[in-house]
């Protein structure tokens, strides 16, 4: 019986990351077969490993399907060289068969030269500039007629993330998502990671936060972190900013007194009054300048020059003037602000966490904190494979994080 075959190569931390056995399983489970031509195992954590396999299948289509999956695991098809390019025929539309990116470091073989794809993030195409010999990932909405894009997997290489070279939270928490972990030790490790990163002036720490921080009365801890300079950027929605300002002006969040924990008479109107006050002042920054807003998360961001981005949604009241209501504009601005970010801490916000996760490279350290394990699961299921989950109440997390900071 006739067989179809291709030789693939794997390089990197393919042993300790269990990539090699996954490759074997994928080939067999999908109806193919393999023979190992060469395997070189790195002797230390700093050494990479190498494997060359011959993959066979009874028909060409099946072989292509197997190779597509192996490519996602970092395999390179040895016999093939240059990428195949195709021109976009219409604005906002990729050419047929376009290569869809992951969040892993990606290289293309173009004119017999391996080029790193810039600004890599998942669910993009790879635009190639022949004149300047460069490649970058591009969202569908940004495609222009005449742009050249990579099609198929030929000549595309993915680099698997390196293993940690020293013990940290990401090595310590390598057993997956579980609520049964020593939270105090984990939070201490996170504090150490942030402190270590802040020694590098070019490395930025981003917090992605939801309004539960306000509702639970834990905003004072986030304010403390901002005031001490541990945050470089804050991503949130209209709700966090609104209820933070509501708390500053009225002492309530969703009408509930943060001091007494009871519903304040007429308090259900407070968030709208807060929005109206800030809109009347011309925005958050102007309200601070005018002495209207004198405390809170947004106040601390402005006073300490902590950059922030507020992305809107359909359910927003107001919204506040600083909220970006156009989703494409918000996405582009998020992507721009992510440059230089080395650590992202996502706290009690599922939708914003997934949105930011989709824009991140797999090399960006990512921590997702939520009381619901499903939030962390959804984040990793949608491609943010580097995310480490902590199942814990937001107030407890932020309080202990503050306690562990220098």
C-alpha positions as CSV (number, residue, x, y, z in Angstrom):
1,X,0.0,0.0,0.0
2,X,1.3,3.4,-1.0
3,X,2.3,5.7,1.9
4,X,2.9,9.5,2.0
5,X,5.6,10.9,4.3
6,X,7.3,14.0,5.5
7,X,10.3,14.6,7.7
8,X,9.8,16.9,10.7
9,X,12.2,18.5,13.2
10,X,11.6,19.6,16.7
11,X,13.9,21.9,18.7
12,X,13.7,23.4,22.1
13,X,12.6,22.2,25.5
14,X,10.6,19.3,23.9
15,X,11.5,16.8,26.7
16,X,10.7,18.6,29.9
17,X,7.6,20.3,28.4
18,X,6.4,16.8,27.2
19,X,6.1,18.1,23.6
20,X,7.8,15.1,22.1
21,X,5.4,12.5,23.6
22,X,2.5,14.7,22.6
23,X,3.8,14.6,19.0
24,X,4.0,10.8,19.1
25,X,0.4,10.6,20.5
26,X,-1.0,13.0,17.9
27,X,0.5,11.0,15.0
28,X,-0.8,7.7,16.2
29,X,-4.2,9.1,17.4
30,X,-4.8,10.7,14.0
31,X,-4.1,7.5,12.0
32,X,-0.5,8.1,11.0
33,X,2.8,6.5,12.0
34,X,6.4,7.6,12.6
35,X,10.0,6.6,12.9
36,X,12.6,8.4,14.9
37,X,15.6,9.2,12.8
38,X,17.5,11.2,15.4
39,X,17.0,12.4,19.0
40,X,19.4,14.5,21.0
41,X,18.5,15.2,24.6
42,X,19.8,18.3,26.3
43,X,21.7,17.5,29.5
44,X,20.8,20.6,31.5
45,X,17.8,22.9,31.7
46,X,19.7,25.4,29.6
47,X,20.4,22.9,26.8
48,X,17.7,22.5,24.2
49,X,16.8,19.1,22.7
50,X,16.4,18.0,19.1
51,X,14.4,15.3,17.3
52,X,14.0,14.4,13.7
53,X,11.0,12.2,12.8
54,X,9.6,10.7,9.6
55,X,5.8,11.0,9.6
56,X,3.8,8.6,7.4
57,X,0.1,8.4,6.5
58,X,-2.0,6.3,4.1
59,X,-3.2,9.4,2.1
60,X,-2.0,12.9,1.5
61,X,-5.0,14.7,3.1
62,X,-4.5,12.8,6.3
63,X,-0.8,13.5,6.3
64,X,-1.5,17.3,5.9
65,X,-4.0,17.2,8.8
66,X,-1.4,15.5,11.0
67,X,1.3,18.0,10.0
68,X,-1.0,20.9,10.7
69,X,-1.4,19.7,14.3
70,X,2.3,18.9,14.7
71,X,3.1,22.5,13.5
72,X,1.0,23.8,16.4
73,X,3.3,21.9,18.7
74,X,6.4,23.5,17.2
75,X,7.3,21.0,14.4
76,X,9.1,22.2,11.3
77,X,8.7,20.4,8.0
78,X,12.3,19.7,7.0
79,X,12.0,19.4,3.3
80,X,10.1,22.6,2.8
81,X,11.8,26.0,2.7
82,X,10.3,29.4,1.7
83,X,6.9,30.4,2.9
84,X,4.1,30.8,0.3
85,X,2.7,34.3,-0.1
86,X,-0.6,35.4,-1.5
87,X,-2.0,38.9,-2.1
88,X,-5.0,40.2,-0.3
89,X,-7.7,41.2,-2.8
90,X,-9.8,43.3,-0.5
91,X,-9.5,45.5,2.5
92,X,-10.2,43.6,5.8
93,X,-10.0,40.2,4.2
94,X,-7.2,37.7,4.3
95,X,-6.3,35.8,1.2
96,X,-7.7,32.2,1.0
97,X,-5.7,29.7,3.0
98,X,-4.0,32.4,5.2
99,X,-1.8,31.2,8.1
100,X,-3.6,31.9,11.4
101,X,-1.1,32.8,14.1
102,X,-0.7,31.5,17.7
103,X,0.9,33.5,20.5
104,X,4.2,31.6,20.3
105,X,7.3,33.2,19.0
106,X,7.0,32.7,15.2
107,X,9.6,32.7,12.4
108,X,9.2,32.5,8.6
109,X,11.7,31.3,6.1
110,X,11.6,34.0,3.4
111,X,14.2,34.1,0.6
112,X,16.2,31.4,2.5
113,X,16.4,33.6,5.6
114,X,14.6,33.0,8.9
115,X,12.7,36.2,9.9
116,X,11.0,36.7,13.3
117,X,7.4,37.8,13.1
118,X,7.0,41.1,15.0
119,X,4.2,41.9,17.4
120,X,3.0,38.3,17.6
121,X,-0.4,37.5,19.0
122,X,-3.0,34.9,18.3
123,X,-5.7,34.9,15.6
124,X,-3.8,37.2,13.2
125,X,-2.3,36.8,9.7
126,X,1.4,37.3,8.9
127,X,2.0,40.2,6.5
128,X,5.3,40.1,4.7
129,X,7.1,43.2,3.4
130,X,9.3,42.1,0.6
131,X,11.0,45.4,0.2
132,X,12.3,45.6,3.7
133,X,12.3,41.8,4.3
134,X,10.2,41.9,7.5
135,X,7.1,40.2,8.8
136,X,4.5,41.1,11.4
137,X,1.2,39.7,12.7
138,X,-1.8,41.7,11.6
139,X,-5.5,41.7,12.7
140,X,-8.0,41.0,10.0
141,X,-9.5,44.5,10.3
142,X,-6.1,46.0,9.4
143,X,-5.7,44.1,6.1
144,X,-5.2,46.4,3.1
145,X,-5.7,45.3,-0.5
146,X,-2.4,44.4,-2.1
147,X,-0.8,43.3,1.2
148,X,1.1,40.0,1.0
149,X,0.3,37.3,3.6
150,X,1.7,33.8,4.4
151,X,-0.6,31.0,3.4
152,X,-0.3,27.4,4.7
153,X,2.3,26.2,7.2
154,X,5.2,25.8,4.8
155,X,8.2,27.7,5.9
156,X,6.7,28.7,9.3
157,X,8.4,27.8,12.6
158,X,7.1,28.1,16.1
159,X,9.5,28.4,19.1
160,X,8.3,26.8,22.3
161,X,8.6,29.0,25.5
162,X,11.8,28.4,27.4
163,X,11.6,26.8,30.9
164,X,12.3,29.1,33.9
165,X,16.0,29.3,34.7
166,X,15.3,30.0,38.4
167,X,12.5,29.2,40.8
168,X,9.5,31.5,40.7
169,X,5.8,31.5,40.8
170,X,5.4,30.1,37.3
171,X,7.6,27.1,38.1
172,X,6.1,26.6,41.6
173,X,2.6,26.6,40.2
174,X,3.2,24.2,37.3
175,X,0.6,21.7,38.3
176,X,-2.4,23.4,36.6
177,X,-5.5,25.0,38.0
178,X,-6.5,24.0,41.5
179,X,-8.0,25.6,44.6
180,X,-6.0,23.3,46.8
181,X,-2.7,25.2,46.8
182,X,-0.8,27.1,49.6
183,X,-2.1,30.6,48.8
184,X,0.2,32.4,51.1
185,X,3.4,30.9,49.6
186,X,2.1,31.6,46.1
187,X,1.2,35.2,46.7
188,X,4.6,35.7,48.3
189,X,6.2,34.4,45.1
190,X,4.2,36.8,43.0
191,X,5.3,39.7,45.2
192,X,8.9,38.6,44.6
193,X,8.3,38.4,40.9
194,X,6.9,42.0,40.8
195,X,9.7,43.3,43.0
196,X,12.3,41.7,40.8
197,X,10.8,43.1,37.6
198,X,10.7,46.6,39.0
199,X,14.5,46.6,39.1
200,X,14.4,46.6,35.3
201,X,13.2,50.1,34.2
202,X,12.3,48.8,30.7
203,X,10.0,46.0,32.1
204,X,6.4,46.9,32.8
205,X,3.8,45.4,35.1
206,X,0.2,45.4,34.0
207,X,-2.9,44.8,36.1
208,X,-6.2,43.9,34.4
209,X,-9.0,44.6,37.0
210,X,-12.7,44.2,37.4
211,X,-15.3,46.1,39.6
212,X,-15.3,43.3,42.2
213,X,-12.2,45.1,43.6
214,X,-14.5,48.0,44.5
215,X,-17.5,45.9,45.6
216,X,-15.5,43.9,48.0
217,X,-13.9,46.9,49.7
218,X,-10.4,45.9,48.5
219,X,-9.6,49.0,46.4
220,X,-7.4,50.4,49.2
221,X,-4.9,47.6,48.5
222,X,-4.8,48.3,44.8
223,X,-4.4,52.0,45.6
224,X,-1.4,51.1,47.9
225,X,0.3,49.1,45.1
226,X,-0.2,52.1,42.6
227,X,1.1,54.6,45.1
228,X,4.2,52.5,45.8
229,X,4.9,52.3,42.0
230,X,4.4,48.6,41.5
231,X,1.9,49.1,38.7
232,X,2.9,50.7,35.3
233,X,-0.4,50.2,33.6
234,X,-4.0,49.5,34.5
235,X,-6.6,48.0,32.1
236,X,-10.2,48.0,33.1
237,X,-13.7,48.8,32.0
238,X,-16.1,51.6,32.6
239,X,-17.5,49.8,35.7
240,X,-14.3,49.7,37.8
241,X,-13.7,53.4,37.2
242,X,-17.3,54.4,37.9
243,X,-17.6,52.5,41.1
244,X,-14.2,53.6,42.3
245,X,-15.3,57.2,41.7
246,X,-18.7,56.4,43.4
247,X,-16.8,55.1,46.4
248,X,-14.7,58.3,46.6
249,X,-17.7,60.7,46.2
250,X,-20.4,58.8,48.2
251,X,-18.7,56.0,50.1
252,X,-20.8,53.4,48.3
253,X,-20.4,50.8,45.5
254,X,-23.6,49.9,43.7
255,X,-25.3,51.8,46.4
256,X,-23.9,49.6,49.2
257,X,-22.0,51.4,52.0
258,X,-18.4,50.2,52.0
259,X,-18.1,51.1,55.6
260,X,-21.3,49.6,57.0
261,X,-22.1,47.0,54.3
262,X,-25.7,48.0,54.1
263,X,-27.8,49.5,51.2
264,X,-27.8,53.3,51.4
265,X,-31.2,55.0,50.8
266,X,-31.2,56.3,47.3
267,X,-27.7,54.7,46.8
268,X,-28.8,53.0,43.6
269,X,-28.5,56.4,41.9
270,X,-25.0,57.1,43.1
271,X,-23.1,55.5,40.2
272,X,-25.1,57.6,37.7
273,X,-24.5,60.8,39.8
274,X,-20.8,60.0,39.9
275,X,-20.7,59.6,36.1
276,X,-22.6,62.8,35.6
277,X,-20.3,64.7,37.9
278,X,-17.2,63.5,36.0
279,X,-18.7,64.2,32.7
280,X,-19.7,67.7,33.8
281,X,-16.1,68.3,34.9
282,X,-14.8,67.2,31.5
283,X,-13.3,63.8,32.5
284,X,-11.3,62.1,35.3
285,X,-8.2,64.1,35.0
286,X,-10.0,67.4,34.8
287,X,-12.1,66.5,37.9
288,X,-8.9,65.9,39.8
289,X,-7.4,69.2,38.7
290,X,-10.6,70.9,39.8
291,X,-10.4,69.3,43.2
292,X,-13.7,67.3,42.7
293,X,-12.1,63.8,42.8
294,X,-9.6,63.6,45.7
295,X,-9.0,59.8,46.2
296,X,-9.4,56.4,44.7
297,X,-7.8,54.1,42.2
298,X,-8.2,56.5,39.2
299,X,-7.0,59.4,41.3
300,X,-3.9,57.4,42.3
301,X,-3.3,56.5,38.7
302,X,-3.3,60.1,37.6
303,X,-1.2,61.4,40.5
304,X,1.4,58.6,40.2
305,X,1.5,58.6,36.4
306,X,0.3,55.0,36.2
307,X,-1.0,54.6,32.6
308,X,-4.5,53.4,32.3
309,X,-6.9,52.3,29.6
310,X,-10.7,51.9,30.0
311,X,-12.4,49.9,27.4
312,X,-16.2,50.1,27.0
313,X,-19.0,47.7,26.5
314,X,-22.7,47.7,25.4
315,X,-23.9,47.6,29.0
316,X,-22.0,50.7,30.1
317,X,-23.8,53.6,31.8
318,X,-22.5,57.1,30.8
319,X,-19.8,56.2,30.0
320,X,-17.0,58.2,31.6
321,X,-15.2,60.5,29.1
322,X,-12.0,58.5,29.2
323,X,-13.7,55.2,28.2
324,X,-12.9,54.1,24.6
325,X,-16.2,53.0,23.2
326,X,-15.0,51.8,19.8
327,X,-13.9,48.2,20.3
328,X,-11.4,48.2,17.4
329,X,-9.8,51.4,18.7
330,X,-9.7,49.9,22.2
331,X,-8.0,46.8,20.9
332,X,-5.4,48.7,19.0
333,X,-4.7,50.9,22.0
334,X,-4.3,47.9,24.3
335,X,-1.9,46.3,21.8
336,X,0.2,49.5,21.7
337,X,0.3,49.8,25.5
338,X,1.4,46.1,25.9
339,X,4.9,46.9,24.5
340,X,7.4,46.3,27.2
341,X,4.9,44.5,29.5
342,X,6.6,41.5,31.1
343,X,4.0,40.5,33.8
344,X,0.2,40.7,33.7
345,X,-1.9,40.1,36.7
346,X,-5.6,39.6,35.9
347,X,-7.9,40.2,38.9
348,X,-11.6,39.2,38.9
349,X,-12.6,40.1,35.3
350,X,-13.3,37.3,32.9
351,X,-14.0,39.2,29.7
352,X,-11.2,41.7,30.0
353,X,-8.8,38.9,30.9
354,X,-9.6,36.9,27.8
355,X,-9.5,40.0,25.6
356,X,-6.0,40.9,26.9
357,X,-4.9,37.3,26.8
358,X,-5.7,37.2,23.1
359,X,-3.2,40.1,22.5
360,X,-0.3,38.7,24.6
361,X,2.7,36.8,23.4
362,X,3.1,33.4,25.2
363,X,6.4,34.8,26.6
364,X,4.6,37.3,28.8
365,X,4.2,36.0,32.4
366,X,0.5,35.9,33.1
367,X,-1.4,35.4,36.4
368,X,-5.2,35.1,36.5
369,X,-6.8,35.6,39.9
370,X,-10.5,34.7,40.4
371,X,-12.7,33.0,42.9
372,X,-14.3,31.0,40.1
373,X,-12.0,28.3,38.5
374,X,-14.0,28.5,35.3
375,X,-12.6,31.9,34.6
376,X,-9.0,30.6,34.6
377,X,-10.1,27.5,32.5
378,X,-11.8,29.7,29.9
379,X,-8.7,31.9,29.6
380,X,-6.3,29.0,29.0
381,X,-8.9,27.2,26.7
382,X,-8.9,30.3,24.5
383,X,-5.2,30.1,23.9
384,X,-3.5,31.9,26.8
385,X,-1.5,28.8,27.6
386,X,1.0,30.6,29.7
387,X,-1.6,31.7,32.3
388,X,-1.2,30.6,35.8
389,X,-4.4,30.4,37.9
390,X,-5.0,31.3,41.5
391,X,-8.5,30.5,42.9
392,X,-9.0,32.9,45.7
393,X,-11.1,35.9,46.8
394,X,-9.9,39.2,45.4
395,X,-9.8,40.9,48.8
396,X,-7.6,38.2,50.3
397,X,-5.3,38.2,47.3
398,X,-4.7,41.9,47.2
399,X,-4.4,42.3,50.9
400,X,-1.8,39.5,51.1
401,X,0.0,40.8,48.0
402,X,0.4,44.2,49.7
403,X,1.6,42.6,52.9
404,X,4.3,40.8,51.0
405,X,5.6,43.8,49.1
406,X,8.7,45.6,50.4
